[in-house]
């Protein structure tokens, strides 16, 4: 194995343990002390002890807020959008205009589910760990998702 990759892999578990050990916060209100705009890291959304979704970002504080902001669309609240898809039974993505994300957002029953999902996300527990290196950040996102079995991370291509 390449030495630099081995070093990156060996750093994953300590970061994972810091993430899990963090006392969770919620997005509403997001406490002071959350790193500002340029902070890079990995975050975890949970309900109680059920870990649901791992993400990564180069702008930690704004990104955490976007996931549950009422005005966020499908592109900035993908976790909530996925929760809304699950609730409405519209789970298959399409690349056609009919059934597209934009069309779903305009559909009143789906829009209501999406609004409810964003509210649900706002109430979830959030943990995060700063990770400035983009490669380590990507590896850590995958490591956390696999280690915790988060059901809303599939790493499938779209």
N, C-alpha and C positions, 0 to 999 in steps of 0.2 A: 504494500500500500504506500502511496506517496506520503512522505513525511508531513508536508503541510496539511494534507487532508486528514491524516491521523491526528495532528494537533487540533484541528478544528473539531473533529468528532469527539476527542477527549474532553474538550471544553463544554460539550453539550450538557452533560449530566449536572455539573455544578450550577449552570444557568437554569436548568429545569428545576432543580431543588430550590433555588432562590425564588423562582416564579411561584411554585406551589406553597412555599412557606410564607409568602406575602399575605398580610391581612387584606381581604378583599375590600374593594370600594364599589360604589355605584356611580353611574354616569349622571344621575340626577339627584343631588348636585355632585358634580365631579370635584373632589376635594382639592384644596390648595396643595401645592407640593408635587402635583403630577407634572412631570417635565413638560416644558413648553414646546413650541413649534418644531424646533430642529431635532428634538430627541428621536432617536431611532430605537425600535424595539419590537418585542413580541408580546401579544396580549391574549388573554384567555377569558371567555365569557362562560359563566356557570350559573345554574340555578341550584342553590343549596350546594350539595356536594356533587351534583351531576354536571360534569364538564361538557360543554356543548360545542364550542367553536374557538379555534385558534386563528389569529391573524397576525400580520406583521405590517409595519409602517415606518416611514421616515419622518412622520409628524405625529407623535404619539397623542398628545392632548386633543388636537382637533379631530383626529381619526376616531378616537373613542367617543367623542360627542356626535360625530356624523352617523354612526351606526344606529342611533336611536332618535335623532332629531326629527321632529314631525315633518319638516319640509324636505328631508333627504329623499332622493329618488333611488331607483334600483341600482344605479352605478355607485352611490356612496353608502348605501345600506344593504349590501348583498346578503348578509346573514338574515336580516329581517325579511327581505324579499323571499329568501328560501323558506323561512318559517311560514310565510303567507302562502307560498306555493303548496307546501305540505298541508296546511289547513284547508285550502280550497280544493285539493286533489289535482291541481294543475302542475304536475311535477316534471313534465317533459318540456325541455327547452326547444324552441324552434328558431329558425333563421329566416322565416317568412314574416311578412308584415302582420298577417293574421296570427294572433297568439304571441306576438313579440312582447318583450318586457314593457315597452312603451305603451302598447295597446292594453296590456294587463293593468298597468297603473291607471289607465283611464276607465277601466271597467269598474262600476260602482261596488259590486260585491267583493271583487279582488282588492280594490283600493281600501275598503274597510278592513279587510284582513291584514293588509300591509300596514295600515295605521295602527291596528292592534298589536301587530308584531313589533313595530318600532317602540311602542310603549312597553311591551314585554322586555325588549332588549334594554331599555333605559333602566329597568328595575333589576336587571341581572347583576350578579357579582362580577367584578372585573379584577383581574390580577395582571400585572405586566412586569417585564424586566427589560432594562435597556440593553440594546445590542447594536452597536454602531456599525459593525462590519457587515456588509450586505450578504456575503456568502454564509457567514455564521448565523445571520438572521434567518436566511432561508432554511438552513439545516435545522435550526432550533424550532422553527415553525413545524416542520415535518416531525421532528423528534417528539415534541409535545403532543401533537395530534395522534401519533402512533402510540405513544406511551399511555395516554389517557383514553384512547379510543373515542375521540370526539366525533359524534355522529354527523356533524355538518361540515366536516372537512373530508373531501374525497380525492382531491388533487387530480380530478379528471380534467381533460382538456375540453374546451367548449367550442 
